[in-house]
């Protein structure tokens, strides 16, 4: 089963429920003041819209990329119900032809929340695309699970190679200004998909300005 079919089935099986809830990720929401330093935001692998809709409510001009047709339909309903405008793009951001030229250097914020559904090779493409879409001086914000999450089993991938470590992220963002990199444990309550004690890592990295 390919990624689109896999995720569409998961979102479809949730029925009227939102698999990861309708409230924003906590690591993201706790940086609301910092987000005001930008005007445009991109939410990658956005799912059913909980983060992109919240970002729009903060006054940002928001684009959301998602591979699942089912998820985008639910995200549109959420945005309509909350009376915000989000530009939803149905696409696979790990594809070799991504991102399109018009999205290069386009966003003050590029945000990836629990996007650990790919292994190391595809992750390299995923991160490269995110870096391309951040403008010079823009930021990438990531929230993910560390390998200890395999002990908790409260969400996230079962493949250890998909999980983030401090060293992995420092290497991936060499040359960027690492403004925040934190590892911690926290009780998570994000719908039925993420629930319980979790081993988390959060990153805020700033893209170098043009020389």
N, C-alpha and C positions, 0 to 999 in steps of 0.2 A: 504494500500500500504506500503510495507516495505521500509527501508531506501535506499537500492540499486535502487529499481524501482522508488522511488520518485525523487532521485537525477539524475538518468539517464534520466528521462522524462524532468526535468528542463534543463539539458545540451543539450538534443536533441532538445527541443523546441527553444533554442537559435540559432539553425541552424549553419551557418558558423561563427557567432559571438561567442566571448568568454563571458560567462555570467558575470564574474567578471573582464573582461579585460585581458590584457596580460602583464601588468606592475606589479611589486611587490607591496605588501602592504607597505604603507608609514612608519608605525612604524618599520617594519622590515628593510626597505631600509635605514632608518636614523641611523641604528646601524651597518652599513657595516664595520666600523673600528673594532668594538668589535667582530664581527664575525670572524675576522682574527686571533683571539686567539684560534680558533679551526680548525680542519682539516676535520671532518666528520659532516654531518648534516642530520637530518631526518625531512621531512615535512609531518605532519599528516593531514589526510583529505585534501589532496593537491588539489583536484578539477582538473581544466584543465591545471595546470602546471605553472601558472604565478610565484609562489614563488619558486618552486623547480628549475625551469629553471634559474631564476635570481641568486639563491644561487650557482648554478653550474658556472655561469658566474663570480662569485666572487672567483673562484678557489677551492671551497669546493667539497669534494666527497659526492654526494647527493643521498639519498634514499627517495622516495616519496610513501606514503601509501594512497590509495584511494579505496572507495567501489564501485564506478560507472565505469562500463566498458566503457560507452560513454565518460566520463571525461578522462579516461586514454588514450583512442585513440586520443582525442584532445590534451592532454598533450604531447604525443609522437610526434605528428605533430609539436607542438610548439618547442619542444626540437630539432627536426631535422632541422627546419627552422632557429633556432638560433645557430645551430652547437655545441651543448653541449650534454654531456652524463649524463643522470639521470637514476638511477635504479628504475623503477616503479614496485610497488608491489600491486596487486589487493587483498584487504583483508578488513575485518571489524575489526578495532582495538578495538572495545568494546566487541568482542566475549570473552567468558570465557577462551579460550585456547590461547589468545594473551597476550604478544608477545611470539614468538617462542624463544627457548633458545639461538639461535645464535644472536639474537638482544638484549639480556640482556647486559647492561653496554657497549653498542657499539658506542654511539654517543657523540661527543663534544657538539652538539646543537640538541635539540628536539624542533621543532617549530610548534605551533598551531595558525593559523590565522582564526578567526571567525569560530570556531568549536563548536558553541553553538546549535547544532541540537539535543542534548539529555538533558533529565531531570536529577535531582540530583543523582538518583541511577546509571544510565549509566555514568554520568559524573565522579563519583567516580572511576569506572573501567577505564574510559578514562584517567584520571589523573594518576592512578596507573600504567597503561601501559607506559605512557610517562616517569614516574619516573624510571621505570625499565630499559627503553631503554637508558636513559642518563647515561653516565659513571660517576664514582666518580670524582668530580671536574668539571663535565660538566654542561651545563645550559639548562633550559627550557625558551623559549620566547613565550609569549601568547599575542594576541591582541583580544579584544572582546568588546561587547556592555554592557553598564550598564542599569539598569531598566529605566532610563530617555529616552532611545532609543524608548520606546513605545510611547512617545509623538511625536517624530520626524517621525517615520514610514518611514524611508529611507533605510531599509534593516534589516536583522537579524530576529530572531524568534519573534513570537507574544506571547510566553509563558514567563511570568515574571520569573518563576523558572529556566529557562535556562540561564538567564542573570547573569553577574558577578558583585559582589560588592567587595570593598576593603576588607571587613571583610571575605567574602567567600574565596578569594584567600589567604589571610594571614593564615586562618585556614587550607586550603588545602595544603599549603606548609610550615606548621610548621616544624621547624628543618632545613630548607633550608636557605641559605643566600639570603635574598631579596635585590638584588642590585638595582632594580628599580620597582616602583609601582606607576603609574600615572593615574589619571582620568582627562579627558579633553573633550572639544567639538571641532569639526573640520568639515569642509566641505570635504566630501569624494566623489571621482569620480573613482569608480572601476567598469567599464563596466555598464551594465544595471541593475545589481543586487544590487549594493551599490552606491547610488547617492544622495547627499544632506547633510544637516547638521546632524551630528551624535554625540551620546554620547558614548565615548570610554574609554577603560581602557587598559593599557599595563603593562606587567610584565616581568621582567628578574630575574630568581631565579637560584642560583648555588647549585648543589648537594653537600652534605658534602663529604669530602674525606674519604677514608677508614681509620679506626682507626689504 
